[in-house]
Every structure is written in structure tokens, then in C-alpha cells.
């Protein structure tokens, strides 16, 4: 009985402890393909988020747009070699340092672990002082698992 109560408490705590942080927003006119990953400066031990935004119908020679942004609460932990997101006093591991490559081509990179990127579209009313218009926005969130 005690084990059942403990297991239920842990499940509820896990559900309640999930967090979501908006990391990027831009005005859009049509649908986009969005991907996110973590960037990292190994020498300065700094971590950020890199967002790639591409048109859904991109033709030959088209290159997507890249945005790099610092996220409040996202820091690199040198002891554990992880990117940690702190939200409301709770710390979540979002990425960990991994090695890849062969011989002289070996290098470190951040592999996403406990977080994922989610995007959504919202329509907001914008008052420019003359008119009120509807504006479609793309929002990207960093969500803990």
C-alpha cells in the first residue's frame, strides 16, 4: 500500500513539474517548418537555442533563416556537462555533451535529452495607433519532458 501511494505521488510530481518556456516569436504570413537545437560555446561554457525557420514550399536554392537566442534560466553546468533549464526553482536537464566523429574529426556537441521544441501559431490583435489588425505569429517553446 505504501509503495502504491509513493508511486502515485511520484507520478503526480512528475506531471506537475513539467515546464514550458517561450524562446522565440516572429510575425509570419504563411506556414513554416521549424526546428530547434542547442548551441554551445565549449570554451566559455555558454549555451543558447538555435531556431531554424523554413518555408513549407521552399524551392531550389532556398536557404532557411537561422535565429540564435539566449534563454533566461538556461545555463551550462560544467560539473555534469549538461544544459540545465531552471524554471520556478526547478532544474531540468535539457541536453548533455556527447562526442562524435572519428580520429581528428572527433568533436563534442550537445544532444537534446530532457526537453523538446514545440511550435504553434497564434493570432493577435495589433493596434498601431491608426487601425487594429490581426497578425499571425509563430511561437516556439522549450518544453521539458
C-alpha positions in Angstrom: 0.0 0.0 0.0 2.8 2.4 0.9 4.6 1.6 -2.4 1.4 2.4 -4.3 1.0 5.8 -2.6 4.7 6.6 -3.2 4.4 5.6 -6.9 1.2 7.8 -7.3 2.9 10.7 -5.6 6.0 10.5 -7.9 3.7 10.3 -11.0 1.8 13.4 -9.9 5.0 15.2 -9.1 6.4 14.4 -12.5 3.3 15.6 -14.2 3.2 18.8 -12.2 6.9 19.6 -12.6 6.8 19.9 -16.4 7.6 23.4 -17.7 7.3 25.4 -20.9 9.3 28.5 -21.8 8.7 30.6 -24.9 12.1 31.0 -26.6 11.2 32.6 -29.9 8.4 34.6 -31.6 8.1 36.1 -35.1 5.5 37.5 -37.4 4.5 35.2 -40.2 2.2 35.2 -43.2 2.2 31.5 -44.1 3.1 28.2 -42.5 6.7 27.4 -41.7 8.8 24.4 -40.9 10.5 24.9 -37.5 13.4 23.0 -35.9 15.3 23.8 -32.7 18.5 22.7 -31.2 21.0 23.8 -28.6 24.1 25.7 -29.4 27.1 25.7 -27.1 30.4 27.5 -26.7 32.8 24.9 -25.2 35.4 27.5 -24.2 33.1 29.9 -22.5 30.6 27.3 -21.2 27.6 29.2 -22.6 24.5 27.6 -24.1 21.7 29.0 -26.2 18.9 27.9 -28.5 19.2 27.9 -32.3 15.9 28.0 -34.3 15.7 27.2 -38.0 12.7 28.6 -39.8 12.0 27.4 -43.4 9.1 27.9 -45.8 7.0 24.8 -46.3 7.2 25.1 -50.1 10.9 26.1 -50.4 12.3 25.7 -53.9 15.8 25.0 -55.2 18.4 27.4 -53.9 16.3 28.4 -50.9 18.0 28.7 -47.6 16.2 28.8 -44.3 16.5 31.5 -41.7 18.5 30.9 -38.5 18.0 32.6 -35.2 20.1 32.3 -32.1 18.6 33.3 -28.8 19.7 33.3 -25.1 17.0 31.7 -22.9 16.5 33.0 -19.4 17.2 30.2 -16.9 19.2 28.1 -19.4 22.8 27.5 -18.3 25.6 25.1 -18.8 26.6 23.0 -15.8 30.4 22.3 -16.1 30.3 19.6 -13.4 27.7 17.4 -15.1 28.4 18.7 -18.7 24.7 19.4 -19.3 22.5 22.2 -20.3 20.1 22.9 -17.5 16.9 24.9 -17.6 15.7 26.4 -14.3 12.0 27.4 -14.1 10.4 28.5 -10.8 13.3 27.0 -8.8 13.1 23.6 -10.5 16.1 22.4 -12.7 15.5 20.3 -15.8 18.3 18.7 -17.8 17.7 19.7 -21.5 20.9 18.5 -23.2 24.1 16.6 -22.5 27.6 16.8 -24.0 28.3 13.9 -26.4 31.3 13.0 -28.6 31.0 12.1 -32.3 33.3 11.7 -35.2 36.5 9.7 -35.8 40.1 10.4 -35.0 41.0 14.0 -35.8 37.3 14.7 -36.7 36.1 14.0 -33.2 34.2 16.8 -31.5 31.8 17.5 -28.7 28.2 18.5 -29.3 25.0 19.0 -27.2 22.5 16.2 -27.6 18.9 17.0 -26.6 17.8 14.8 -23.7 15.1 16.0 -21.3 13.5 18.9 -23.4 11.8 19.2 -26.7 10.9 22.1 -29.0 7.3 22.8 -29.8 5.8 25.5 -32.1 2.4 26.9 -32.6 0.7 29.8 -34.4 -1.3 32.4 -32.6 -3.3 35.4 -34.0 -3.0 38.6 -32.0 -4.6 42.0 -32.4 -2.1 44.8 -33.2 -3.1 48.4 -32.6 -0.7 50.7 -34.5 -2.5 53.9 -33.4 -4.5 54.1 -36.6 -6.0 50.7 -37.1 -6.4 47.4 -35.3 -5.2 44.5 -37.4 -4.9 40.8 -36.9 -1.3 39.5 -37.0 -0.3 35.8 -37.3 2.7 34.9 -35.1 4.9 31.8 -34.9 5.9 30.9 -31.3 8.5 28.4 -30.3 8.6 26.8 -26.8 11.2 24.8 -25.0 9.2 22.1 -23.1 10.5 19.8 -20.5 9.6 16.1 -20.9 
